[in-house]
């Protein structure tokens, strides 16, 4: 049975479908010796797919699902042309062709999932699942109530729409304020850009929760296997949008919540 090339690549654990589409478009894939195009379909039993000249095949055996605490200063890629340390260094020696599920920018730290299961990664990253990701931002100085209200009210960033963000104050002083952000999507450097637009300076940004998985007592650089229950929880949340009642409750809480 024929399937899309990017799905086959994802199933092989080489990279996510989204990444595969970019690599296909850049001409790095071939099918039976011919340069592939986005939208091409293949028969996994008959066709030979190569990536940068190397055959792409489905791995045999058990899939790997890891939870890592990415330290600040590490880039969320498996290789880096500038020679910077990557998340691949945190999982060196692990079996399988692992890659990150989603991203954390270089200056941010916290929870990140890595796997060699392309289908799982695609489901978890897809925006329809609305998997909530919780961050704690350490902001310079005393954050005013009207600044928090502005963050909660934001529906556009750099001219593009964004989903409502649940913003709540943890504590604050003249030196630093801690603010919790809960997102159901992840635009590039979204929290940092939201804060910059509000006149706030981010000193430290940490992702502390993905869905029901909390950072607990993990420290920067720690790596552990996802438990079966954690994997099931992510798959359940990624199976589709939350039910209508829960979504309305979440959005209402985002717009009306005031913890000050």
C-alpha positions in Angstrom: 0.0 0.0 0.0 1.4 3.4 -0.9 1.8 6.1 1.7 3.1 9.7 1.6 6.9 10.0 1.7 6.9 12.2 4.7 4.8 9.7 6.7 7.2 6.9 5.8 10.1 9.0 7.0 8.3 9.8 10.2 7.4 6.2 10.8 11.1 5.3 10.4 11.9 7.6 13.2 14.2 9.8 11.1 12.4 13.0 11.7 8.9 14.5 12.1 6.6 14.9 9.1 7.0 18.6 9.2 10.8 18.4 9.1 10.6 15.7 6.4 8.6 18.0 4.2 11.3 20.7 4.5 14.0 18.2 3.7 12.1 16.8 0.8 11.6 20.3 -0.6 15.3 21.0 -0.3 16.1 17.9 -2.5 17.7 15.7 0.1 15.5 12.7 -0.5 15.4 10.3 -3.4 13.0 7.6 -4.4 14.6 4.8 -6.4 17.4 7.1 -7.4 15.1 10.0 -8.5 14.8 13.3 -6.6 11.7 13.3 -4.5 9.1 16.0 -4.3 6.7 17.0 -1.5 3.5 14.9 -2.0 5.2 11.9 -3.5 3.9 8.5 -2.4 5.9 5.3 -2.0 5.3 1.6 -1.4 7.5 0.8 1.6 7.8 -2.8 0.5 9.0 -2.0 -3.0 10.6 1.4 -3.2 14.1 2.5 -2.0 14.1 5.8 -0.2 17.4 7.5 0.5 18.3 10.6 2.6 21.6 12.3 1.7 22.5 9.1 -0.1 21.8 6.8 2.8 18.8 4.3 2.8 15.9 5.0 5.0 14.4 1.9 6.6 12.0 1.3 9.5 13.8 0.3 12.6 12.9 -2.9 14.3 12.3 -3.3 18.0 10.9 -1.2 20.8 10.4 2.5 20.4 12.0 5.0 22.8 10.2 7.8 24.6 12.4 10.1 26.8 11.8 13.1 29.0 14.8 15.4 29.3 15.5 18.6 31.2 17.1 20.8 28.6 19.5 23.3 30.2 19.8 26.8 28.9 22.4 27.3 26.3 21.7 24.1 24.4 20.0 24.2 21.0 17.0 21.9 20.2 18.5 20.2 17.2 20.3 16.9 16.6 23.3 18.7 15.0 24.5 22.3 14.7 26.6 23.8 12.0 28.0 26.3 14.5 29.3 23.6 16.7 27.1 24.5 19.7 26.0 21.8 22.2 22.7 20.2 21.2 20.1 18.0 22.8 21.7 15.1 21.0 24.6 15.4 23.4 22.1 14.7 26.3 21.0 11.4 24.8 24.2 10.1 23.3 24.5 6.4 23.6 20.8 5.8 23.6 19.4 3.4 21.0 17.3 4.6 18.1 17.3 7.7 15.9 16.0 10.1 18.4 14.8 13.6 17.8 13.0 16.3 19.8 9.2 16.7 19.9 8.8 20.4 19.4 11.3 22.9 20.5 12.7 25.1 23.3 14.7 28.1 22.3 18.4 28.1 23.1 18.1 30.5 26.1 15.2 28.6 27.7 15.3 25.5 29.8 13.0 22.8 31.0 11.0 19.8 29.8 11.4 18.4 26.3 10.3 15.0 24.9 12.5 13.0 22.6 11.5 9.9 20.7 12.2 7.7 17.6 8.4 7.3 17.1 7.5 9.6 14.3 3.7 9.0 14.5 3.7 9.7 18.2 5.7 12.9 17.7 3.4 14.1 15.0 0.3 13.6 17.1 1.8 15.4 20.2 3.0 18.4 18.1 -0.2 18.8 16.1 -2.1 21.9 17.3 -5.5 20.2 17.3 -4.5 18.3 20.4 -4.1 21.5 22.4 -1.6 19.9 24.8 -1.1 22.6 27.5 2.5 23.6 28.2 3.3 25.5 31.4 6.2 27.9 31.8 7.6 29.9 34.7 9.1 33.2 33.7 11.5 35.2 36.0 10.9 38.8 35.0 13.1 41.7 35.9 11.6 44.0 38.5 8.1 44.5 39.8 5.4 43.5 37.3 2.4 45.8 37.5 -1.2 44.5 37.4 -1.9 46.3 34.2 1.1 44.6 32.5 -0.3 41.2 33.5 -3.7 42.2 32.2 -2.1 43.2 28.9 -0.5 39.8 28.6 -3.8 38.0 29.3 -5.6 40.2 26.7 -3.1 39.6 23.9 -4.7 37.9 20.8 -2.1 39.0 18.2 1.7 38.9 18.1 3.8 40.4 15.3 0.6 40.8 13.2 -0.5 37.2 13.6 -3.3 35.7 15.8 -2.4 33.7 18.9 -4.5 31.6 21.2 -5.4 33.1 24.6 -2.6 32.5 27.2 -3.4 31.7 30.8 -1.2 34.2 32.8 -1.0 34.2 36.6 1.3 35.8 39.1 3.3 33.5 41.4 5.1 36.2 43.4 6.9 39.5 42.9 9.3 41.9 44.5 11.2 45.1 43.4 13.9 42.9 42.1 12.1 40.0 40.3 8.6 38.7 39.6 7.7 35.1 38.8 4.8 34.7 36.4 3.2 31.4 35.1 2.2 31.1 31.5 0.1 28.2 30.1 0.0 27.8 26.3 -1.9 25.5 24.0 0.3 26.5 21.1 3.9 27.4 20.8 4.9 30.2 18.4 8.6 30.9 18.1 9.9 32.6 21.3 6.3 33.5 22.0 6.5 34.3 25.7 9.7 36.3 25.3 8.0 38.3 22.5 4.8 38.8 24.5 6.9 40.1 27.4 9.0 42.4 25.2 5.8 43.9 23.7 4.6 44.5 27.3 7.8 46.2 28.3 9.0 43.3 30.4 12.5 41.7 30.5 12.8 37.9 30.8 15.7 36.9 33.0 14.9 33.1 33.0 12.3 31.0 31.3 11.6 27.4 32.3 9.1 24.9 30.9 7.8 23.0 34.0 4.9 21.0 32.6 3.8 19.3 29.4 0.2 18.1 29.6 0.0 16.2 32.9 3.8 15.6 33.1 5.5 17.9 35.7 9.2 18.6 36.0 9.2 17.3 39.6 12.7 17.1 41.0 14.5 16.8 37.6 17.7 18.9 37.3 19.3 20.4 34.1 20.7 17.6 32.0 18.6 14.9 33.5 17.1 12.3 31.2 14.5 9.6 32.0 12.1 7.3 30.2 8.4 8.4 30.0 6.3 6.1 32.0 3.5 4.1 30.3 0.9 6.2 32.1 2.6 9.5 30.9 2.7 8.3 27.3 -1.0 7.3 27.4 -1.9 10.6 28.9 -0.1 12.5 26.1 -1.7 10.3 23.4 -5.1 10.8 24.9 -4.7 14.6 24.9 -3.3 14.5 21.4 -6.1 12.5 20.0 -8.1 15.6 19.2 -9.4 18.9 20.6 -10.6 18.9 24.2 -14.3 18.5 24.6 -16.4 21.6 24.1 -17.2 22.1 27.8 -13.6 21.8 28.9 -12.4 24.2 26.1 -14.9 26.8 27.1 -13.9 26.5 30.7 -10.2 26.9 29.9 -10.8 29.9 27.7 -13.1 31.5 30.2 -10.4 31.0 32.9 -7.8 32.6 30.6 -9.9 35.7 30.0 -11.3 36.2 33.5 -8.7 34.8 35.8 -7.0 37.4 38.1 -4.8 36.0 40.8 -3.4 39.3 42.0 
